Amino acid sequence: MKDKRKQSAETVIPAMAFRNIMRNRQRTILSGSTIALVAFVVCLLFSLDSGAVSDMKNNVVNDVTGNIRIRTERYSENERILPLQFFIPATDELTRKIESIDGVTGTEQRITAAASIYRNDKIETAVLTGVSYNKTRLFSNRSTLFIEGNNTDLVNGQKTAVITKTLSDALGLHAGDKFTFFTRTAAGGSNGATFTVAAVVHLGDTDFNSMRCFMDWRELSGILRMDGNASEIFVYTRKNMSESESDGIIQKIKMLEKASAGTMEMPLEILPWKKTGSVYALFDLMDTIYFFVAVVFFLLASTVIFNTTMMSVLERRKEIGTLMSLGMSKYTVFGMILLEIIMTSGSAALAGCAAGAVIINLWYTQGFNMYAAGGSAVEGMNLSAWIYPSLAFSRYILIFVTGICISVAACILPARQAMRVEPAEALRTEN
């Protein structure tokens, strides 16, 4: 008999909860639309955060550090003054050995120096960046735009350069033009050379769009008297490599360093990209900030569903009293009220997430212009001019569950209010 009563309650209570939801549709729509709107907005915010974090991570790895960055310890200690004399000895030999390590997919040598560029009686200070045209990922960003020239015009071993649009505008340089620069060398002297502009580019990574000039690193190494060596080596590894696997590659590189102790005049600094600066900590901080923003939004929305639930309980006192007089326990009434909230907030959060998924998918194909939204204010964070919002399925689940949990938590008080209804007193009331 008890099992039959329990089975009857399991089928009747959800039906009653659904009937109560549909009985006052305006109130239900008000509560649901609020939760749906917040879920929709939070999905968009999370997708922007996810897109921006993914973009920054890709730019840092591709353009600034590689998955593993190698330089001499002395270079890192004096990085602000671009200490060219602290280059990596036997760069080519070390690079060949690193590329033979299992899990390494490529390397890139890099040199950074300051120079004065002369053009038509004008002098501008610029940053020279030595890259390998056939290896560098600087020009493969989805947002990179070749204004003049293109990738096929870039050939290693020639005195050709790629300049940013900023430098092009400052000196009136265009593809095919020649310019002369003077720079300090690793030996402490000075040297100069004349290069031809092969291309003018607006780079996807906005941090590289200042007064910059890119050229073959070997050519630059010779001009800087660095004996064919580079200041840094970026090591690229397989995608989705675990930290333990990355640490294993670092240990193998350190073993190569020990084996080359005779040629290594200075100890090397070998770091995974996450430990090369404070950017990675910023990624985690952004995720935390956006989660708390989402919680605040849902808390604000929950005030609406709190008010509507409280009004519903007050208006249904007689009905609740009747149910209790017929044998329904207080806890069953409490569960029925919470079930109504779960059904309302769950369907609303699901609708908001579904709408968000549609917009995010469209947004991902079109991209979001950071500069049009005032993105220049975040220069220095390796953001691209365009980012492509995206959201992992787990984030949709998180938003969906957070919406339901906060709505239920906000309505526990009205549900407890229903438990305090005395059947005899409620039956005497008019409503």
N, C-alpha and C positions, 0 to 999 in steps of 0.2 A: 504493500500500500504506500509506504514511504517512497519507494523507488518510482512508482507511478506519479506521485505528487511532485517529486523532483523533476521527472521528465516533462511533466506538464508545465512546470515553472520555466524550464529551459527553453520551451517553445513559445510560451505566452509572453514572458517578459520582453524579449526582443521585439515581438509584434507590438506590444503596448508602447515600447520606447519609440518605435518607428511611427506609430499612430500619433503619439504626442508631438513628434517632430513635425509631422505633416499638418497637424491641426492648426498651428499658428505659423503659416508659411512666411509671412512678412518678417516675423521675428527670427525665424530660422535662416532666412535669406540674409538678413542683416548680420547675424552672427557668422554664418558661413562665408559670406563675401568678404568680411573683415579678415578672417583667417586665410582665405584663399589669396587675397591681395597681398598680405604680408608674406606668405609662402612664395608667391610669384616674385615679389621685390627681392626677397632674400636670395632666391635662386639666381637672379640677375647679379646681385652684389657678389655672391660667392663665385659666380662664373667669371666676373671681372677680376676678382682676387686671384682665382686659379689661373686665369689666362696671363695675368701680369707676373705672377710668381714663376710660372712655367717659362715665360718669355725671358725674365731676368736670369733664371737658372741657365737656360740655353745660351744666352748671350755671354754670361760669365764664363761658362765652360768653353764655348766656341771661340770667344774673342779675347779673353783676359787671362785664363789660367790653364785651359785644358782640363781633363779629369784629374791629372796630376801635373803640378808645376815644379820645374827644376831650375834652380838658380844658385849662385854661391851665397853663403850666409852673409858675407861682407856686402854683397849687392843689396840684400834685403835690409840690412842695417842702415844703409845710406841711400835707399831708393829715391828719396825726395830730390836728391841732386844728380840723379842719373849717372852713377859711377861707372863709366864705361870700362875702366881698368879692371873691374871685378867680373870679367867675363868667364864663361865656362871653358876651360882648356880642352882641347881635342874634342870639340863639339861634334864633328862628323863621326868620329869613331864611337863616341858614347851613344849617339843617336842610332847608328846602325845596330849596336848591341841591344838597345832598348826595343827596337822594332822587331827583334827576333823573339822577344818574350811572349809567351802564350797569353792571349787576352788583350794585347796591345794592337789597336787597329790603325794607328798612325801617330806621327809626331809633327811638330812644327817648331822651327827655330825662330826666335824673335829678338829684335834689337830696337831700343827706343832711345832717341837722342834729340837734343834741341838744336835748332839751326836758325840762321838769319838768311832769308831769301831775298835776292835782289831782282827787281824787274822794273824796267822803265823808270829808273831813278827812285823807285819806291823800295823801302825795306820793311819786311814783315817778319816777325818771329813766329816760327812754326815748330811743330813736333814731327820729327822724322821717325817713321816706323818701318823697320826692315822685316819683310815677310817673304814667304816662298809662294809665288803666285799659283803654283800648281797644287799647293797644300792648304793654304790659308782658308779659313771658313768665314773670314770677315766679309767677303763679298757675296756669300750665299744666303744671307738672311732674306726671308720672304719679303721684307719691307725695303730692301736695298734697291735703289733706283740709279741706273747708269744714265746720267744726263747727256754725256758725250762719251763715245767709245763704248767698248763692252769687254767682257771677260776674255774673248778670243784675242784681243789686242795686247794682252799681258803676257810677256815672255821673260822667263828667268835669264839672267846673264846679260841683260841689256840695260843701258842707262835710260830706262823708261820709268815713269812715275804715275801713280794714281793720286789725284788731289781731291780734297773735299770741295763741295760747292762754296763753302765759306771762304776757303783759300782762293778759289777761282774768282769769286766776286771781289775779294780784297785786292788782288793783283791783276785782275783782268786776264787771267790765263785760260786758255782753251786747249782742247785736244790738238796736238801737233805743235804747240808753242814750246819754246825752250826757256829754261830759267836756270839761274846759278845760285847755289847756296854755299854758305860757309859754316863750319861747325867745329867744336872742340873735339880733339881726338883722345883715344884712350891713353896715349903717351903724354898728354898734357899740352900738346901743341894745337895747331889749327890746320884745317884743310878745307878744300872746296871742290866742287864738281858742277858740271852742267848736265842737266837731264832734260828729256823731252816728255811732255805730258801725253800719256797714252789714253787717259780717261779722266772724266770728272764725275764724281759719284756723290750721291746722298745716301749714307749708310743707314741700314736698319737700326743698328745699335747707336742711339743718339749720342752716347758718350764719345764717339769717335768722329763726330761731325764738326769739331772745332777746327782750328787752323792746323790741319794735318796733311802729311804727304807720305804716301806708301811707296816703297821701292823694294827691289830684290835685296834680301838680307845679305847675300854674299857681296854684292856690289857695295852696299853700305858698310859692311865689315871691313872691306879693303880701304875705303875712304877714311874710316875711323881708326885705322891702324890696330885692328883687333885680331889680326893674323888669321882671318877666315873663321873666327869663332863667333858665337852668339851670346847674348846676355841671359837668355832664358830658353828653355825647351819645354814645350807643351806636349804632354803625352795624352793621347786619346785612347780610351778603352771601350770594350763592348758595351752596348746599351744594357741598362738594368743590371749592371754588375753590383754584387753585394759589397758591403764595406769590408768584409773579411777577404774577399777576392782582391779588392783594390789594395788593401794592406799587404797582401801577398806580393803584388807587383811592386809595391814600394820597397819591400824587403829585398826583392831581387835586384832592383836598381841600386840599392845601398850596397849590395854585394859586388855589383859591377864597380861601384865607386871604390870599395876597398881593394879590389883587384887592380885598379888603375891608380893606386896611391902614389906611384912614382910620377905620374903626369898631372895629378890633381894638386895644385899648389895651395888651394883653399878648399875647405870642406863645403859640400853641397847641402842646400836646403831642399828637401824633397817632401812636398806636402800634397795631400788630396785637396781638391778645390774647396771643400767645405771649411778647411782650416787656413785658407789664404787671406781671409779678411772677415769682416763682420756682416757681410751680405747674407750669408746663410742664416744667421741668427735673426735677421730681419724677416726672412721668409716665414719662420715659425711665429714670429711676433705678429705678422700680418694675419696669419690664419687665426690666431687667438683673438685678435681685435675684431675681426669680422664675425667670429662665433658669438662674442659678447654683444655685438651690434644686432645680430639676428635674435638673440635672447631678449634684448630690450624691445625690439619690434614686436615680438610675439607677446611679451608682457603687456605692452600697450594694447594690442589687439584683444588680449584675454579680458581686459576690463569690459569690453562690449559683451562678450559671451558670459561674463560674470553677472552683469546687470540683467541680461535677458533671462538667464537661468534663475536668478533670484526672483524676478517678476513672475516667471512661470510657476515657481514653487508657491509664491504667495497667492496666485490666482487659482491654484489647484489644491488648496488646503482641504476643501471638502472632499474632493476626489481621493486625495491621499488618505484622509481619514476613513473614507468608505472602504478603500482597499485594505487598510489595517484592521478594520472591524470585521472584514471577511476572512481574516487570517494571515494576511501578508505581513511578514516581519519587517521591522524597521530597517534591517540590513538589506532586505530585498528591495525596499523602496530606495534606499541609498544607492544600491547597485543599478537600479533602473534609471535613476537620474544621471549617474555617471555614464551609463551606456548611451543615453541620449547625447551627452556631450561628446563621447568618443565617436559616435556615428556622425555627428555634425562636423566636428573639427577634423575627423579623419577624411571624410569625403571632400571637405573644403580644402584641406592641405594637399590632398591628392590632385584635385583640380588645379590648384595654384602651381604645383610642381610640374604637372603636365603642360600647362600653358607656358611655364618658364622654359621647359625643355624645347618646346617648339621655337620660341624666340631665340634661345641660346644657339640652337642649331643654325638658324638663319644668320645670326650674328657672327657665328664662327666662319661662315663662308664669306661674309662681307668684311669682317674686321672692324675694329673700333679705333678711330683716329685719336690718339692721345693728345696731339697738339691742338686739335680742334676743341678738346675738353680742358685745355690749359695744362697739358702734359709737360710743357717746357719747365714747369716748376719742379719737376722731379728728375731733372738731369743730374747725372752722377750716380744713378741707380741701375745703369745698364738696361734701361727699358727701350724697346723699339718704338718707332714713330707710330706703328700700328700694332695693336695686340689683338689676339683672336680668343675671345672668351670661350671657355669650355668648363664642363662640370662632370666629375666622375659620378658614376651611379651611386656610390657609397654616400656622396654628399647629398643627393636627393633623398636617400633613406634617412640621413641625419636630420635634414630639414623637416621631413614628414613626421618623424618620431618626435622631434622637439616641439613642433606645433601641437601635436596631440597631448604630449605630457604637460606642457605649460597650460594648455586650455583646461585639462582635467584638474591640475593642481589649483588653478584659479577658481574652480567651481566646487571644490570640496566643501567650502563653507555653506553655499546654498544647499548642497546635497545633505549636509549635516542638519541644516535648518529643517529639511523635510522629515528627518528622523525624529525631531522634537515635537512633531504634530501629535496632539492627543486626539484619538478617534472621536470620543464623545463631544469634545469641545469643537472639533472641526465640523461634525455633522450638524451642529447648531448654527454654524455660520451660513450666510446667504450664498457666498461664492464657492 
